[in-house]
Amino acid sequence: MTEMQAGFDWTDRYLLGYAAMDDTHREFVTLVDALLTTPDDGLAQALDAFAAHAVAHFEQEDGWMRTTDFPAGDCHIDEHAKVLASVREVQQALADGNSGIVRELAQALMDWFPGHADYMDSALAQWMVKRSHGGAPLVFRRDSAKA
C-alpha cells in the first residue's frame, strides 16, 4: 500500500468573491484531498471523480472567458488544458498499475492551485463581478489565527 499524504483543506484564503467560482473551488479542494487521503483501493474512483470535476470546472471557467472576451483568456485556458492532459496521463498510468503517480498528481495540484487561484482565477472573478455588478468582488475571510 502506498503511504497516504497529509490532506488538503479548504481555507478562506482561497475565496475570490465570485460565488460560482468559490463553490467550484471548494469542490476542487475536497476532491484533491480525496486523492491524497483515500486508501489505494479507492484511488481509481477518486481519480475518476476528480477528472469529471476538473473537466466541468475548467469548461465552466473557459466558457466564461470565451463568452465575455476575458483579456487573459488564452493563457488561462491553456493552463487548464495542461492540467487535464496530466490527469489523463495519470489515469492511464493508474490503469497500467502505477498507483503512486496519483499521489504525485494530487501533491502537484495542491502546490499549483493556490497560485492559479491567486493570479489567474482572481482576475477572472474580478472580471465576472465587474461585468455582472459593476464593481469588484467583496471577500470576507475569517481571521486564520482564530479559526
Secondary structure, 3 states (H helix, E strand, C coil): CCCCCCCCCCCHHHCCCCHHHHHHHHHHHHHHHHHHHCCHHHHHHHHHHHHHHHHHHHHHHHHHHHHCCCCCHHHHHHHHHHHHHHHHHHHHHHHCCCCHHHHHHHHHHHHHHHHHHHHHHHHHHHHHHHHHHCCCCCCCCCCCCCC
